[in-house]
Amino acid sequence: MNPVLERRLRQLRSRVLVRSWDYRQRRHARGAWFRLRRVLAEAAEAYVVSSDAARQLLAEGHRPESAGAEFQPPKVIVFVTPERAARIPDARPVPVRLGGELLIADHLILVPFAAPSPEA
C-alpha cells in the first residue's frame, strides 16, 4: 500500500478511537463537571442546607438537579425562589463557584438569576 495512504489511515483510525472514547465518557465523570458548571451558571446565589431542609424542599415538589447525583457522595441540588431560600433557617451562603465549600456540601439550594422584565 502507498505510504501516504497508510499514514492517512492511521490518522483516521486514531481520530475514530478518540471520538468513540469521548462519546462513551459523556455520561460518566468526564461530563459531570461540565454539567455541574452549567447548573452553577444559572445560579445567582448558593446555600448549604441540612438534609432535613433538603428533604422538605423535595417533599414540596422541587426537583433535584441531575448533575448532583453524578458525584460521590451524591449531592442534592435544588433551585428555589429567593423568598423560599430566605425562609430556610439553617441556610449558609457559599460562593457560586467550584470551590471547596460548595464541593464538600451534600445539600445545596440555588437561587436563579431574576428573569428579565418584558419591558427591557
matplotlib code that plots the C-alpha trace (Angstrom):
import matplotlib.pyplot as plt

x = [0.0, 1.1, 2.9, 0.8, -2.4, -1.2, -0.4, -3.8, -5.4, -3.6, -4.6, -8.2, -8.2, -6.7, -9.4, -12.1, -10.8, -10.6, -14.1, -15.6, -13.9, -15.3, -18.8, -18.6, -17.4, -20.3, -22.5, -19.6, -17.1, -15.9, -19.2, -20.2, -18.0, -19.4, -23.0, -22.3, -20.7, -23.8, -26.1, -24.0, -24.0, -27.8, -27.5, -27.2, -26.9, -26.0, -26.7, -25.6, -28.6, -29.2, -30.5, -33.8, -34.3, -33.4, -35.9, -38.6, -37.9, -38.1, -41.4, -42.7, -42.2, -38.9, -36.9, -33.3, -30.8, -29.4, -25.9, -25.6, -26.4, -23.3, -20.9, -19.8, -21.2, -24.3, -25.3, -28.9, -29.0, -32.3, -33.4, -35.7, -37.1, -35.3, -38.3, -38.2, -34.5, -35.0, -37.4, -34.8, -33.4, -30.1, -29.1, -25.5, -24.4, -21.5, -19.8, -21.3, -18.1, -16.3, -14.7, -14.1, -17.2, -19.5, -17.9, -17.9, -21.6, -24.1, -27.2, -27.3, -30.0, -29.5, -31.4, -31.6, -31.0, -34.1, -35.9, -35.6, -38.7, -40.7, -40.1, -36.3]
y = [0.0, 3.6, 5.1, 8.2, 6.2, 4.2, 7.3, 8.8, 5.6, 5.5, 9.1, 8.4, 5.3, 7.4, 10.1, 7.5, 5.9, 9.3, 10.2, 6.9, 7.3, 10.8, 9.6, 6.8, 9.3, 11.8, 10.1, 9.4, 11.5, 13.4, 15.2, 15.6, 18.6, 20.3, 19.7, 21.0, 24.1, 24.5, 24.3, 26.8, 29.2, 29.7, 30.5, 33.9, 32.6, 29.3, 28.0, 24.9, 23.4, 20.5, 17.1, 17.9, 21.1, 19.4, 16.6, 19.3, 21.0, 17.8, 17.0, 20.4, 19.3, 21.0, 18.8, 17.9, 18.7, 15.5, 16.9, 16.4, 12.7, 12.1, 12.8, 10.6, 11.2, 12.3, 16.0, 17.2, 20.4, 22.2, 25.6, 27.7, 31.2, 33.9, 34.1, 30.3, 30.4, 33.2, 31.0, 28.2, 28.9, 27.0, 28.1, 29.1, 31.1, 29.9, 31.4, 30.3, 28.7, 25.4, 26.0, 23.9, 25.0, 24.2, 20.9, 19.4, 20.3, 17.4, 19.5, 22.8, 25.2, 27.6, 30.8, 31.5, 34.9, 37.1, 36.7, 39.9, 42.1, 42.2, 46.0, 45.5]
z = [0.0, -0.6, 2.5, 2.2, 2.3, 5.2, 7.2, 6.5, 7.5, 10.8, 11.5, 10.7, 13.0, 15.7, 15.4, 15.4, 18.6, 20.4, 19.3, 20.4, 23.8, 24.1, 23.3, 25.9, 28.6, 28.1, 30.7, 33.1, 35.0, 32.0, 31.5, 35.2, 35.8, 32.7, 33.8, 37.3, 35.9, 33.7, 36.7, 38.6, 35.7, 36.2, 39.9, 41.4, 45.0, 46.6, 50.1, 52.0, 53.9, 56.2, 55.0, 56.7, 54.8, 51.5, 52.2, 53.0, 49.6, 47.8, 49.6, 48.4, 44.8, 44.0, 41.5, 42.3, 39.5, 37.9, 37.9, 41.7, 41.5, 39.3, 42.2, 45.1, 47.6, 45.6, 46.1, 46.3, 44.3, 44.2, 42.6, 44.8, 44.7, 46.8, 49.1, 49.8, 50.4, 52.9, 54.9, 55.5, 58.9, 58.6, 55.1, 55.0, 51.9, 49.9, 46.8, 43.5, 42.1, 42.0, 45.4, 48.5, 50.4, 47.5, 46.6, 50.1, 50.6, 50.2, 50.1, 48.1, 47.2, 44.4, 43.6, 39.9, 38.3, 38.0, 34.7, 32.6, 32.5, 29.3, 29.0, 28.8]

ax = plt.figure().add_subplot(projection="3d")
ax.plot(x, y, z, "-o")
ax.set_aspect("equal")
plt.show()
